[in-house]
Amino acid sequence: MQTQKLNGISTDAGIRGRAEKESFSMDMFHEKSHFWGRLTIWSVIILSIFLPIYLSFGLGYHPGWQIILAGLAAYASVIAVVWVLEPIMYFPMLGVSGTYMSFLTGNISNMCLPSAAAAQSAVGAEPGTPKGEITATLSIGAASLVNKLLLIPIIIGGAIIVANMPPQLEAVFPLVLPAIFGAVFAQFAMKKPVYGVIALIIGIGVNLTALPIYMKSLVCIVLTVFICIQLEKMKEKKRTNK
């Protein structure tokens, strides 16, 4: 009996030790991710701003603040809500390091997010867990490497093909991005079919309204999340009452 107790205590201590070690390792990983993520993103921001500043004030090609502010206002009126929503929407799946990498490389919705989702599904990693974050980071890194090193000649060749493509085929291009979103949606809807149906109904309903484009995404997300949370609370109450 004493040996069994000692073995039980030893096993519990070993489990706690491994959990503490994993937590410490992820804390260190996040600390490094924040350091390098902020460094690289701020470097890219500075480099991106440098060229227009040089053209404007170094070479004298400044178009005037009125034109710049008018263009910013027109663009922000459509896309500004995404600046807030995208980090919130993508973070649970991408994690700390994946979020930094995705916003650094770009192509989040059509490359980074599908790559992370596919990799997590392949290895059985749940989004929001340490395994899910590491998986997302590795998949985004691989996707970015392929994108930068292998797709450049394909893009150049594709540009030549597209320039000589019949107009009938060009009409299909606007459907590519919705098809990618549809595939990602189907992948997650298979795990929670009820939530998938709810999101689909809300999405169709909201898009049939006269809301501005930048408000439709926000309303869809807020309504879907709110209804799904309420359903989870109802399920929890039923389990508690039983």
SEMAR-670615 format. One record per residue (C-alpha): x, y, z; residue in three letters. Coordinates in steps of 0.1 Angstrom, whole numbers. Example, Ala and Ser with C-alpha at 12.3 -4.5 7.8 and 13.67 -1.06 7.14 Angstrom:
<pts>
<pt X="123" Y="-45" Z="78" rest="ALA"/>
<pt X="137" Y="-11" Z="71" rest="SER"/>
</pts>
This chain:
<pts>
<pt X="0" Y="0" Z="0" rest="MET"/>
<pt X="28" Y="24" Z="9" rest="GLN"/>
<pt X="46" Y="16" Z="-23" rest="THR"/>
<pt X="14" Y="22" Z="-43" rest="GLN"/>
<pt X="9" Y="55" Z="-25" rest="LYS"/>
<pt X="45" Y="65" Z="-32" rest="LEU"/>
<pt X="40" Y="55" Z="-69" rest="ASN"/>
<pt X="8" Y="76" Z="-70" rest="GLY"/>
<pt X="26" Y="106" Z="-55" rest="ILE"/>
<pt X="55" Y="101" Z="-78" rest="SER"/>
<pt X="32" Y="99" Z="-109" rest="THR"/>
<pt X="13" Y="130" Z="-99" rest="ASP"/>
<pt X="45" Y="149" Z="-92" rest="ALA"/>
<pt X="58" Y="138" Z="-126" rest="GLY"/>
<pt X="26" Y="150" Z="-144" rest="ILE"/>
<pt X="28" Y="183" Z="-126" rest="ARG"/>
<pt X="64" Y="187" Z="-134" rest="GLY"/>
<pt X="58" Y="180" Z="-171" rest="ARG"/>
<pt X="29" Y="205" Z="-172" rest="ALA"/>
<pt X="50" Y="232" Z="-155" rest="GLU"/>
<pt X="79" Y="225" Z="-179" rest="LYS"/>
<pt X="55" Y="227" Z="-209" rest="GLU"/>
<pt X="40" Y="260" Z="-196" rest="SER"/>
<pt X="75" Y="274" Z="-190" rest="PHE"/>
<pt X="86" Y="264" Z="-225" rest="SER"/>
<pt X="55" Y="280" Z="-241" rest="MET"/>
<pt X="61" Y="312" Z="-221" rest="ASP"/>
<pt X="96" Y="314" Z="-234" rest="MET"/>
<pt X="84" Y="307" Z="-269" rest="PHE"/>
<pt X="58" Y="335" Z="-266" rest="HIS"/>
<pt X="85" Y="358" Z="-252" rest="GLU"/>
<pt X="108" Y="352" Z="-282" rest="LYS"/>
<pt X="78" Y="354" Z="-306" rest="SER"/>
<pt X="69" Y="389" Z="-293" rest="HIS"/>
<pt X="104" Y="401" Z="-295" rest="PHE"/>
<pt X="111" Y="389" Z="-331" rest="TRP"/>
<pt X="75" Y="396" Z="-342" rest="GLY"/>
<pt X="76" Y="432" Z="-331" rest="ARG"/>
<pt X="111" Y="437" Z="-345" rest="LEU"/>
<pt X="103" Y="424" Z="-379" rest="THR"/>
<pt X="69" Y="440" Z="-383" rest="ILE"/>
<pt X="82" Y="474" Z="-372" rest="TRP"/>
<pt X="111" Y="471" Z="-396" rest="SER"/>
<pt X="87" Y="464" Z="-424" rest="VAL"/>
<pt X="65" Y="493" Z="-414" rest="ILE"/>
<pt X="95" Y="517" Z="-414" rest="ILE"/>
<pt X="107" Y="504" Z="-448" rest="LEU"/>
<pt X="72" Y="506" Z="-463" rest="SER"/>
<pt X="68" Y="542" Z="-451" rest="ILE"/>
<pt X="104" Y="552" Z="-462" rest="PHE"/>
<pt X="97" Y="550" Z="-500" rest="LEU"/>
<pt X="67" Y="573" Z="-501" rest="PRO"/>
<pt X="84" Y="597" Z="-477" rest="ILE"/>
<pt X="115" Y="598" Z="-499" rest="TYR"/>
<pt X="94" Y="602" Z="-531" rest="LEU"/>
<pt X="73" Y="630" Z="-515" rest="SER"/>
<pt X="100" Y="650" Z="-497" rest="PHE"/>
<pt X="132" Y="638" Z="-512" rest="GLY"/>
<pt X="123" Y="640" Z="-549" rest="LEU"/>
<pt X="94" Y="665" Z="-546" rest="GLY"/>
<pt X="66" Y="643" Z="-558" rest="TYR"/>
<pt X="43" Y="649" Z="-529" rest="HIS"/>
<pt X="6" Y="650" Z="-542" rest="PRO"/>
<pt X="-8" Y="671" Z="-514" rest="GLY"/>
<pt X="-23" Y="662" Z="-481" rest="TRP"/>
<pt X="-59" Y="667" Z="-493" rest="GLN"/>
<pt X="-55" Y="639" Z="-519" rest="ILE"/>
<pt X="-38" Y="616" Z="-494" rest="ILE"/>
<pt X="-65" Y="621" Z="-467" rest="LEU"/>
<pt X="-93" Y="617" Z="-492" rest="ALA"/>
<pt X="-79" Y="584" Z="-504" rest="GLY"/>
<pt X="-73" Y="572" Z="-469" rest="LEU"/>
<pt X="-109" Y="581" Z="-459" rest="ALA"/>
<pt X="-123" Y="563" Z="-490" rest="ALA"/>
<pt X="-103" Y="532" Z="-483" rest="TYR"/>
<pt X="-108" Y="532" Z="-446" rest="ALA"/>
<pt X="-146" Y="535" Z="-449" rest="SER"/>
<pt X="-146" Y="501" Z="-466" rest="VAL"/>
<pt X="-118" Y="482" Z="-449" rest="ILE"/>
<pt X="-111" Y="499" Z="-415" rest="ALA"/>
<pt X="-133" Y="474" Z="-396" rest="VAL"/>
<pt X="-111" Y="446" Z="-409" rest="VAL"/>
<pt X="-81" Y="462" Z="-392" rest="TRP"/>
<pt X="-97" Y="454" Z="-359" rest="VAL"/>
<pt X="-116" Y="422" Z="-367" rest="LEU"/>
<pt X="-89" Y="402" Z="-385" rest="GLU"/>
<pt X="-64" Y="400" Z="-355" rest="PRO"/>
<pt X="-93" Y="390" Z="-332" rest="ILE"/>
<pt X="-107" Y="365" Z="-357" rest="MET"/>
<pt X="-75" Y="348" Z="-367" rest="TYR"/>
<pt X="-56" Y="348" Z="-333" rest="PHE"/>
<pt X="-74" Y="318" Z="-318" rest="PRO"/>
<pt X="-63" Y="296" Z="-347" rest="MET"/>
<pt X="-29" Y="311" Z="-355" rest="LEU"/>
<pt X="-16" Y="318" Z="-319" rest="GLY"/>
<pt X="10" Y="344" Z="-310" rest="VAL"/>
<pt X="38" Y="334" Z="-334" rest="SER"/>
<pt X="14" Y="325" Z="-363" rest="GLY"/>
<pt X="-3" Y="359" Z="-360" rest="THR"/>
<pt X="30" Y="377" Z="-363" rest="TYR"/>
<pt X="41" Y="356" Z="-392" rest="MET"/>
<pt X="8" Y="359" Z="-410" rest="SER"/>
<pt X="5" Y="397" Z="-407" rest="PHE"/>
<pt X="41" Y="400" Z="-418" rest="LEU"/>
<pt X="38" Y="378" Z="-449" rest="THR"/>
<pt X="2" Y="387" Z="-458" rest="GLY"/>
<pt X="-22" Y="365" Z="-478" rest="ASN"/>
<pt X="-37" Y="355" Z="-445" rest="ILE"/>
<pt X="-72" Y="344" Z="-457" rest="SER"/>
<pt X="-60" Y="327" Z="-489" rest="ASN"/>
<pt X="-27" Y="311" Z="-477" rest="MET"/>
<pt X="-18" Y="313" Z="-440" rest="CYS"/>
<pt X="-52" Y="305" Z="-425" rest="LEU"/>
<pt X="-60" Y="275" Z="-448" rest="PRO"/>
<pt X="-25" Y="262" Z="-443" rest="SER"/>
<pt X="-28" Y="263" Z="-406" rest="ALA"/>
<pt X="-63" Y="248" Z="-406" rest="ALA"/>
<pt X="-52" Y="219" Z="-429" rest="ALA"/>
<pt X="-21" Y="212" Z="-408" rest="ALA"/>
<pt X="-40" Y="212" Z="-375" rest="GLN"/>
<pt X="-66" Y="189" Z="-390" rest="SER"/>
<pt X="-39" Y="166" Z="-403" rest="ALA"/>
<pt X="-21" Y="161" Z="-370" rest="VAL"/>
<pt X="-53" Y="163" Z="-348" rest="GLY"/>
<pt X="-43" Y="196" Z="-331" rest="ALA"/>
<pt X="-70" Y="218" Z="-316" rest="GLU"/>
<pt X="-68" Y="255" Z="-323" rest="PRO"/>
<pt X="-59" Y="275" Z="-292" rest="GLY"/>
<pt X="-37" Y="247" Z="-277" rest="THR"/>
<pt X="1" Y="248" Z="-276" rest="PRO"/>
<pt X="2" Y="219" Z="-302" rest="LYS"/>
<pt X="-22" Y="238" Z="-324" rest="GLY"/>
<pt X="-1" Y="270" Z="-322" rest="GLU"/>
<pt X="32" Y="252" Z="-330" rest="ILE"/>
<pt X="15" Y="234" Z="-359" rest="THR"/>
<pt X="1" Y="266" Z="-373" rest="ALA"/>
<pt X="35" Y="283" Z="-370" rest="THR"/>
<pt X="53" Y="255" Z="-389" rest="LEU"/>
<pt X="26" Y="253" Z="-416" rest="SER"/>
<pt X="26" Y="291" Z="-421" rest="ILE"/>
<pt X="64" Y="291" Z="-423" rest="GLY"/>
<pt X="63" Y="263" Z="-449" rest="ALA"/>
<pt X="36" Y="280" Z="-469" rest="ALA"/>
<pt X="54" Y="313" Z="-468" rest="SER"/>
<pt X="86" Y="297" Z="-480" rest="LEU"/>
<pt X="68" Y="280" Z="-509" rest="VAL"/>
<pt X="51" Y="313" Z="-517" rest="ASN"/>
<pt X="83" Y="333" Z="-518" rest="LYS"/>
<pt X="107" Y="308" Z="-535" rest="LEU"/>
<pt X="86" Y="287" Z="-558" rest="LEU"/>
<pt X="56" Y="308" Z="-568" rest="LEU"/>
<pt X="75" Y="338" Z="-582" rest="ILE"/>
<pt X="82" Y="322" Z="-616" rest="PRO"/>
<pt X="46" Y="308" Z="-616" rest="ILE"/>
<pt X="32" Y="342" Z="-609" rest="ILE"/>
<pt X="52" Y="359" Z="-636" rest="ILE"/>
<pt X="42" Y="332" Z="-661" rest="GLY"/>
<pt X="6" Y="334" Z="-649" rest="GLY"/>
<pt X="6" Y="372" Z="-655" rest="ALA"/>
<pt X="15" Y="366" Z="-691" rest="ILE"/>
<pt X="-12" Y="340" Z="-695" rest="ILE"/>
<pt X="-38" Y="361" Z="-678" rest="VAL"/>
<pt X="-29" Y="391" Z="-701" rest="ALA"/>
<pt X="-38" Y="369" Z="-731" rest="ASN"/>
<pt X="-68" Y="351" Z="-716" rest="MET"/>
<pt X="-103" Y="354" Z="-731" rest="PRO"/>
<pt X="-127" Y="377" Z="-712" rest="PRO"/>
<pt X="-151" Y="348" Z="-706" rest="GLN"/>
<pt X="-125" Y="331" Z="-683" rest="LEU"/>
<pt X="-116" Y="363" Z="-666" rest="GLU"/>
<pt X="-152" Y="365" Z="-653" rest="ALA"/>
<pt X="-144" Y="335" Z="-631" rest="VAL"/>
<pt X="-116" Y="352" Z="-611" rest="PHE"/>
<pt X="-138" Y="370" Z="-586" rest="PRO"/>
<pt X="-151" Y="336" Z="-575" rest="LEU"/>
<pt X="-117" Y="323" Z="-564" rest="VAL"/>
<pt X="-116" Y="339" Z="-530" rest="LEU"/>
<pt X="-152" Y="330" Z="-520" rest="PRO"/>
<pt X="-144" Y="294" Z="-530" rest="ALA"/>
<pt X="-114" Y="294" Z="-507" rest="ILE"/>
<pt X="-135" Y="308" Z="-478" rest="PHE"/>
<pt X="-162" Y="282" Z="-486" rest="GLY"/>
<pt X="-137" Y="254" Z="-483" rest="ALA"/>
<pt X="-124" Y="266" Z="-450" rest="VAL"/>
<pt X="-159" Y="271" Z="-437" rest="PHE"/>
<pt X="-169" Y="236" Z="-448" rest="ALA"/>
<pt X="-139" Y="222" Z="-429" rest="GLN"/>
<pt X="-149" Y="237" Z="-397" rest="PHE"/>
<pt X="-186" Y="232" Z="-402" rest="ALA"/>
<pt X="-180" Y="195" Z="-404" rest="MET"/>
<pt X="-168" Y="196" Z="-368" rest="LYS"/>
<pt X="-198" Y="216" Z="-355" rest="LYS"/>
<pt X="-226" Y="212" Z="-382" rest="PRO"/>
<pt X="-252" Y="231" Z="-362" rest="VAL"/>
<pt X="-229" Y="261" Z="-359" rest="TYR"/>
<pt X="-221" Y="259" Z="-396" rest="GLY"/>
<pt X="-258" Y="260" Z="-405" rest="VAL"/>
<pt X="-263" Y="290" Z="-381" rest="ILE"/>
<pt X="-234" Y="309" Z="-396" rest="ALA"/>
<pt X="-246" Y="301" Z="-432" rest="LEU"/>
<pt X="-281" Y="314" Z="-425" rest="ILE"/>
<pt X="-269" Y="345" Z="-408" rest="ILE"/>
<pt X="-244" Y="352" Z="-436" rest="GLY"/>
<pt X="-270" Y="349" Z="-463" rest="ILE"/>
<pt X="-296" Y="370" Z="-443" rest="GLY"/>
<pt X="-271" Y="398" Z="-435" rest="VAL"/>
<pt X="-258" Y="399" Z="-471" rest="ASN"/>
<pt X="-294" Y="404" Z="-484" rest="LEU"/>
<pt X="-298" Y="435" Z="-462" rest="THR"/>
<pt X="-289" Y="471" Z="-472" rest="ALA"/>
<pt X="-261" Y="474" Z="-447" rest="LEU"/>
<pt X="-227" Y="489" Z="-458" rest="PRO"/>
<pt X="-202" Y="463" Z="-469" rest="ILE"/>
<pt X="-179" Y="470" Z="-440" rest="TYR"/>
<pt X="-207" Y="464" Z="-415" rest="MET"/>
<pt X="-219" Y="431" Z="-430" rest="LYS"/>
<pt X="-188" Y="412" Z="-419" rest="SER"/>
<pt X="-190" Y="427" Z="-384" rest="LEU"/>
<pt X="-227" Y="419" Z="-380" rest="VAL"/>
<pt X="-222" Y="383" Z="-393" rest="CYS"/>
<pt X="-194" Y="376" Z="-368" rest="ILE"/>
<pt X="-211" Y="392" Z="-338" rest="VAL"/>
<pt X="-244" Y="375" Z="-344" rest="LEU"/>
<pt X="-229" Y="341" Z="-351" rest="THR"/>
<pt X="-206" Y="342" Z="-320" rest="VAL"/>
<pt X="-234" Y="354" Z="-298" rest="PHE"/>
<pt X="-259" Y="328" Z="-309" rest="ILE"/>
<pt X="-233" Y="300" Z="-306" rest="CYS"/>
<pt X="-223" Y="311" Z="-271" rest="ILE"/>
<pt X="-259" Y="311" Z="-260" rest="GLN"/>
<pt X="-264" Y="276" Z="-274" rest="LEU"/>
<pt X="-234" Y="264" Z="-254" rest="GLU"/>
<pt X="-247" Y="280" Z="-223" rest="LYS"/>
<pt X="-281" Y="263" Z="-228" rest="MET"/>
<pt X="-263" Y="229" Z="-233" rest="LYS"/>
<pt X="-243" Y="235" Z="-201" rest="GLU"/>
<pt X="-275" Y="243" Z="-181" rest="LYS"/>
<pt X="-291" Y="211" Z="-194" rest="LYS"/>
<pt X="-261" Y="190" Z="-184" rest="ARG"/>
<pt X="-260" Y="207" Z="-149" rest="THR"/>
<pt X="-297" Y="201" Z="-143" rest="ASN"/>
<pt X="-294" Y="164" Z="-151" rest="LYS"/>
</pts>
